[in-house]
């Protein structure tokens, strides 16, 4: 008799592995991909602690020793990351936390700012040239004066005339603001919010300041900047408001702000900065920067 071809039998021959074995093969395939991606664990710096450090320091796997090693490692990794971040951004201080409200509404207390290094020539700000060799240790009023509007009066007065009334609480800060800067060569620059926001160190305040460049001054040898906070409660330019004595050499600027992470740094202020201010008696001297 002639044997008939059985299609089902042929189909079974094409698939010699049972269905269960196919699932096993598929599972092995998935495991292989896991193994291929296992190298990513070396991106985690704590992998090196687990593999190379803990076995030598803590062979008995004492939990207390393990936790101490992790805490110390975390500080070391944070420091190294900060330094690497600084190299990438070409800035000595690649990140800073806003301490006061002097730049509101652009920045608020607790915002973390990312700072990129910038050359003197690339600093953005209204420019003016002065026929002077240098501005080092030269009081600002020798070559420039801020002029303020008071109580919406159209006539302007020298802002320096308002310093004492402000210090004696005769004039509220919100009643006036600097409108323009007049230079000794006749140039007048209005106060604008188009300049770079930069970070520099103030010896008078003993801290980093984050304010805007409102004038970029070119002398015969160097470039300097005048700065000011954007807040309406920060009416003076820094050089007339007791924040810094002189124009800032552009070479001394840590960098310009390129990005902000809102509020994230406020925890640090609550845990460290604000309690320290209270202990130092900021309420007695009316110098607290927090609400």
C-alpha positions, 0 to 999 in steps of 0.5 A: 500500500502507498503511504500517505504523507502526514502534514502534521508529522512533517510539522513536528519534525520541523520543530524537534524541541518540545514547547517547554524546551523552547521556553527554556531556550528563550529564558537563556537568551534573556539571561545572556542579555543580562550578562551582556549588560552586566558591565554597566555595574562598573559605572556605579562607584560603590561597585569598586568599594564592594569588590576591592575595598570591603573584602580587605577592610571588613572580611567578617562583614561587620555591618557597622564597619560596612556603613562607615566605609560607605559614608566615607566613600560617599564623601570622597566620591562627591568631592571627586565628582564636584572636581570633575564637574568643575573641570568640565565646566571650567569653573572653580565653583561649578555649582552653588546654592542661592542664599538670599532673595536678591535675585528674585524673581529669577532665582529664589533661596535654595535654588542650585545654580550650575556655573560655567567658566567664562573668559573676560572677553565673552562676558555679556554686559553693556560695555563702556571704555575708560581711558584708565590703566586700571580700576584696582582699588579705585572707588567707583565714584571716581569714574561712575555714579548710580542715579536713582529714582525716588518715590517715582519722581522723574528727576534722578538723584545720586544713589549714594545720597540715599545710603544713610537714609536707608541705613537709618530706616528713613527710606524703605528699600522698595521706594527707590531703585537705581535707574542708570549709571553715569560715567566720567567720560559722559557715557550713560548706561540704563540698568538692564537685565540683559547681562550675564548672571555671574558668581564672584567672591565678596571680601566684605560679605565673606561669601559668594555673590550671585548677581547680574553684570550691568556694566562691562568696563574696558580699561587700557589693561583689564576688563572689570564689571559692575553688578547688581541684584535683580530684586526690587529690594536690592536697589543699589549696585553692589559697589554702592550698596556695601556688597563689594568695594570696587569694580570686579576684575573679570578674571576674578569671576568664578563663572556665569550661571547657565542652569538652575535646579529649583529649591533642591538646595533649600534642605541644606539651608534649613539644616546648616546655614539658617541655624548658624545665622540664628546662633550668630544673632542675625535677628539682633543685627537685622542681617538674616537673609531668610524670611 
